[in-house]
Amino acid sequence: MNSIKQKFLNITLSFICLVSLFSCQSNKEAIVTPTTKEVVQETLEVAILMPLTGENSTLGRQYNQLIKMGLEDGLKTYVHVTSYDGSNEQQVLAAMDKILARKTKIILGPLYSNLTSLIANKAKTHNIFIITMSNNPVLADQKLLVFGHAPSKQLTKIINYFADNDYKNFIALLPSGRHAQTTNQLIQNILIQKNSTLVRSEFYANIPESIEKAVLTVSNTVDNLNEMEDTETKPVIYLSDDGKNLNLLFDSIHKHNLDKKAIIIGDNRINIDYSEPVDIIFTGSLNIVNSNIIERAKNIGINHLSFMHAVAYDLGKITSKYIDTNFTEERFLAALNSTAPYIGISGNIHFIDSIAQREYDIIKKENGLYSTISKSADNF
């Protein structure tokens, strides 16, 4: 009888403690619960540092939600998660003081290189892990892991793929600016080594008239190439841009039927939601399509998942995967440095010298349907 009373008392006390924990949380904090029954007594402190205010706040808040979702999906122990505003230097420095006061062990973020470097030394002094969404390899250190992706590696992957498959005529359609010149030169260097040709480079300003003019010029070039007697393959057009400009580009591409008389390629950013079916080929992974993350994201108000959204989810999931029930810095670091890849919704990932190495598949989107035409094992 005493044993039964003691069990009832223990259950009651546990319930009261759990209610107390949740009642103390602000709207930016959460006790993230594990998916298994294995727990430890001490709660690990994890910080998420994303832009929650300012011009990037919409994406920052979405990334924040997806990082939390990833954490929840993989944890084996209780973790206390606090989200901090990482929109600018002032906010990041203020957040860092609070992060230190909480004796935080892991920071997920910031989003950008300059904000990451701002807190790197202080985090190192206090033995805090940082896993940043920046893609700057210069930041990498033993406990500062670079998780961002490099579009230039995707460019190299997809240009090599088409050149190796005997496509000879390439066109670059890029926004004006220094970055575009660098991209254009990289394409040219690859094609010279592959005995293929960058037939034309067309640059446009960020206005509809300039974009339409550039696409028309490219369309005429494609027509001329297709009429040549020695042409055995379609011309390949490389795009690299974001958001609004891509929608304008797709308007013109659809108008001139350009995706039917040429092959439109690019990195994962060109996979946007567009009202008309435009055929494209891009680097990425269909793991996200084969998961339930898209529907779950819609349930929390995120209607479109870009590659960076997938990266944010994977940041949370890979962190939770390597937090075991008796967290130690040594075991966490050893797990992150394992050569065994983490299978994420953004693709397969492993770290070398604290820098995320990503394996990209070649994905084809035709008439709105996706298929993998080359697995990462074939082209990595």
C-alpha positions in Angstrom: 0.0 0.0 0.0 2.8 2.4 0.9 4.5 1.5 -2.4 1.3 2.5 -4.3 1.0 5.8 -2.4 4.7 6.6 -3.1 4.2 6.0 -6.9 1.1 8.2 -6.9 3.0 10.9 -5.1 6.0 10.7 -7.5 3.6 10.9 -10.5 1.8 13.9 -9.0 5.1 15.8 -8.3 6.4 15.1 -11.8 3.3 16.5 -13.3 3.5 19.7 -11.2 7.2 20.1 -12.1 6.4 19.8 -15.8 3.6 22.3 -15.7 5.9 24.7 -13.8 8.5 24.4 -16.5 6.1 25.3 -19.3 4.4 28.1 -17.3 7.8 29.9 -17.0 8.6 30.0 -20.7 8.2 33.2 -22.8 7.0 33.1 -26.3 10.6 32.9 -27.5 11.5 29.9 -25.4 10.6 26.3 -25.3 11.3 23.0 -23.6 11.9 20.8 -26.6 10.9 17.3 -25.7 12.6 14.1 -27.0 10.9 11.6 -29.3 12.1 8.7 -27.1 11.7 8.0 -23.4 15.4 8.3 -22.5 15.9 11.6 -20.6 18.5 13.1 -18.3 18.0 15.3 -15.3 20.1 18.3 -16.5 18.5 20.4 -19.3 20.8 21.5 -22.1 20.7 25.1 -23.1 20.5 25.7 -26.9 20.2 29.2 -28.5 18.8 30.0 -32.0 20.2 33.3 -33.4 18.2 34.4 -36.4 16.9 37.8 -37.7 13.5 38.2 -36.0 13.2 41.9 -36.8 14.1 44.1 -39.8 14.1 43.4 -43.5 15.0 39.7 -43.2 12.7 39.0 -40.3 10.1 37.0 -42.4 12.7 34.5 -43.5 14.5 34.6 -40.2 11.3 33.7 -38.3 10.6 30.8 -40.7 14.1 29.5 -40.4 13.8 29.7 -36.6 10.6 27.6 -36.7 12.1 25.0 -38.9 15.3 24.7 -36.8 13.0 24.1 -33.8 11.1 21.5 -35.8 14.3 19.7 -36.7 15.4 19.8 -33.0 12.1 18.3 -31.9 12.3 15.5 -34.5 15.6 14.1 -33.4 16.1 14.7 -29.7 16.7 11.9 -27.2 16.7 14.2 -24.1 15.2 17.5 -22.9 16.6 20.7 -24.3 15.8 24.3 -23.4 15.7 26.4 -26.6 15.7 30.2 -26.6 15.4 32.2 -29.8 17.2 35.5 -30.0 17.1 38.3 -32.5 20.2 38.2 -34.7 19.2 40.8 -37.2 22.1 43.2 -36.7 25.3 43.7 -34.7 23.6 45.4 -31.8 21.0 42.7 -31.4 23.6 39.9 -31.7 25.9 41.4 -29.1 23.0 41.9 -26.7 21.8 38.3 -27.4 25.3 37.0 -26.6 25.3 38.5 -23.1 22.0 36.6 -22.4 23.4 33.5 -24.0 26.4 33.5 -21.7 24.2 34.2 -18.7 22.1 31.1 -19.4 25.3 29.0 -19.7 24.3 28.0 -23.2 26.2 25.1 -24.8 25.2 25.4 -28.5 24.3 28.3 -30.7 22.5 27.6 -34.0 23.1 30.6 -36.2 23.7 33.4 -37.0 22.7 33.6 -40.6 25.5 35.8 -41.9 29.3 35.7 -41.8 29.9 39.2 -40.3 27.5 38.5 -37.4 29.1 35.1 -36.8 32.6 36.5 -36.6 31.3 39.1 -34.1 30.6 36.5 -31.4 33.2 33.8 -32.4 35.9 34.7 -29.9 33.5 35.1 -27.0 31.9 31.7 -27.8 35.3 30.1 -28.0 36.4 31.5 -24.7 33.3 30.1 -23.0 33.4 26.7 -24.8 30.2 27.3 -26.7 29.6 25.5 -30.0 28.4 27.6 -32.9 26.9 26.0 -36.0 26.4 29.0 -38.4 24.2 29.1 -41.5 27.0 31.2 -43.1 28.9 29.5 -45.9 32.2 31.3 -45.2 34.9 28.7 -44.7 37.2 31.2 -43.1 35.0 31.1 -40.0 35.6 27.4 -39.4 37.2 26.4 -36.1 37.0 23.3 -33.9 33.8 24.4 -32.2 32.6 26.8 -35.0 31.0 24.7 -37.7 30.0 26.2 -41.1 26.7 24.8 -42.2 25.7 27.1 -45.1 25.8 25.9 -48.7 28.0 27.3 -51.5 26.2 28.1 -54.8 29.6 28.0 -56.6 29.9 24.3 -55.8 26.4 23.7 -57.2 27.4 25.6 -60.3 30.5 23.5 -60.8 28.5 20.3 -60.3 25.8 21.1 -62.8 28.1 22.6 -65.5 30.4 19.6 -65.3 27.4 17.3 -65.5 26.2 18.8 -68.8 29.7 19.2 -70.3 30.5 15.6 -69.5 27.3 14.5 -71.3 28.4 16.1 -74.5 26.5 19.4 -74.4 28.7 21.9 -76.3 26.9 25.3 -76.3 26.3 27.2 -73.1 24.7 30.6 -72.4 24.9 32.6 -69.1 21.9 34.7 -68.2 22.8 36.7 -65.1 22.0 39.8 -63.2 24.5 42.7 -63.6 27.2 43.1 -60.9 30.5 41.9 -59.7 29.2 38.5 -58.5 27.8 37.8 -61.9 31.2 38.5 -63.5 32.8 36.0 -61.1 30.1 33.4 -61.9 30.5 34.0 -65.6 34.3 33.5 -65.4 33.9 30.3 -63.4 31.6 28.9 -66.1 34.0 29.8 -68.8 36.9 28.2 -67.0 35.1 24.9 -66.5 33.9 24.8 -70.2 37.4 25.5 -71.6 38.7 22.4 -69.7 35.7 20.4 -71.1 36.1 21.5 -74.7 32.7 23.2 -74.6 31.9 26.8 -75.4 30.3 29.7 -73.5 28.6 31.1 -76.6 27.0 34.1 -75.0 26.9 35.9 -71.6 23.8 38.2 -71.2 23.5 40.5 -68.2 20.4 42.4 -67.1 19.4 45.1 -64.6 16.8 44.6 -61.9 14.0 46.0 -64.0 11.4 44.2 -66.1 12.4 45.9 -69.4 16.0 44.9 -69.1 15.1 41.3 -68.2 12.7 41.0 -71.1 15.4 42.4 -73.5 18.0 40.0 -72.2 15.8 36.9 -72.5 14.8 38.0 -76.0 18.4 38.2 -77.0 19.1 34.8 -75.5 16.1 33.4 -77.3 17.4 34.6 -80.7 20.8 33.2 -79.9 19.2 29.8 -79.1 17.2 29.9 -82.4 20.4 30.5 -84.4 22.3 27.7 -82.6 19.4 25.2 -83.2 19.5 26.0 -86.9 23.2 25.1 -87.2 23.7 21.8 -89.1 26.3 20.4 -86.7 24.2 21.0 -83.5 23.4 17.7 -81.9 22.2 18.8 -78.5 20.1 21.7 -77.2 21.9 24.8 -75.9 22.2 25.0 -72.1 21.2 28.3 -70.4 22.5 28.9 -66.8 20.5 31.1 -64.5 21.5 32.4 -61.1 19.2 34.9 -59.3 16.7 35.2 -56.4 13.0 35.9 -55.8 11.4 38.6 -57.8 13.8 38.6 -60.7 13.3 34.8 -61.2 9.6 35.3 -61.6 10.2 38.0 -64.2 12.7 35.7 -65.9 10.3 32.9 -66.0 7.6 35.2 -67.4 9.9 35.9 -70.4 11.2 32.3 -70.7 7.6 31.1 -70.8 6.6 33.8 -73.4 9.5 32.8 -75.7 9.1 29.1 -75.2 12.7 29.1 -74.2 12.6 26.1 -71.8 11.4 23.9 -74.8 14.1 24.9 -77.3 16.9 25.0 -74.7 17.8 23.5 -71.3 17.4 25.8 -68.4 19.8 25.0 -65.5 20.9 26.5 -62.2 21.4 26.0 -58.5 18.5 25.1 -56.2 17.3 28.7 -56.0 15.7 28.5 -59.5 13.2 25.9 -58.2 10.5 28.5 -57.4 6.7 28.3 -57.3 5.6 29.7 -60.6 2.1 29.9 -62.1 3.1 28.2 -65.4 5.1 25.0 -65.8 8.7 25.9 -66.8 11.0 23.0 -67.3 14.3 23.4 -65.4 17.2 21.2 -64.2 18.9 22.1 -60.9 21.1 20.9 -58.1 19.4 19.7 -54.9 17.7 16.8 -53.4 14.2 15.2 -53.6 14.5 14.0 -50.0 12.2 16.9 -48.9 9.6 15.8 -51.4 9.6 12.3 -49.9 9.2 13.6 -46.4 6.2 15.2 -44.5 8.1 18.4 -43.9 6.3 20.4 -46.6 2.9 19.7 -45.1 4.1 20.4 -41.6 5.6 23.6 -42.7 2.3 24.7 -44.2 0.6 24.0 -40.9 2.7 26.7 -39.3 2.3 29.2 -42.1 5.3 28.4 -44.3 3.8 27.9 -47.7 7.0 27.5 -49.8 10.2 25.7 -48.8 13.3 26.9 -50.5 16.6 25.1 -50.3 17.6 27.4 -47.4 14.4 26.4 -45.5 15.5 22.8 -45.9 19.0 23.7 -44.6 17.4 25.3 -41.5 15.4 22.2 -40.7 18.6 20.0 -41.2 20.5 22.4 -38.9 18.1 21.6 -36.1 17.8 17.9 -36.9 21.6 17.2 -37.2 22.2 19.0 -33.9 19.5 17.0 -32.1 20.8 13.7 -33.7 24.2 14.2 -32.1 22.9 15.3 -28.7 22.8 12.1 -26.7 21.3 11.5 -23.3 24.5 12.4 -21.5 25.7 15.3 -23.4 29.5 16.0 -23.4 31.4 18.3 -25.7 33.7 15.5 -26.8 31.0 13.1 -27.9 29.1 15.9 -29.7 32.2 17.0 -31.6 33.1 13.4 -32.4 29.6 12.8 -33.8 29.7 15.9 -35.9 33.1 15.0 -37.3 32.0 11.4 -38.3 32.6 10.5 -41.9 29.2 8.8 -42.0 26.8 11.2 -43.8 23.7 12.7 -42.2 20.8 12.1 -44.6 18.9 15.4 -44.6 16.0 16.8 -46.5 18.5 19.1 -48.2 20.7 16.1 -49.1 23.6 14.2 -47.6 25.9 16.1 -45.4 29.1 15.5 -43.5 31.8 17.8 -42.0 35.4 18.1 -43.1 37.5 20.5 -41.1 34.3 21.9 -39.5 32.8 22.8 -42.9 29.7 21.1 -44.2 30.2 19.0 -47.3 27.0 18.7 -49.3 26.3 16.1 -52.0 23.9 17.4 -54.6 21.7 15.4 -56.9 20.8 16.7 -60.4 17.0 17.2 -60.4 14.7 17.6 -63.4 11.4 19.5 -63.1 9.3 18.9 -66.3 5.6 19.8 -66.6 5.6 20.4 -62.8 6.9 16.9 -62.0 10.2 16.2 -60.3 12.7 13.4 -61.1 16.3 12.7 -60.1 18.4 12.3 -63.3 21.8 11.9 -61.5 22.4 10.8 -57.8 25.1 12.5 -55.8 27.1 9.3 -55.7 27.3 9.5 -59.5 28.5 13.1 -59.6 30.0 14.1 -56.3 
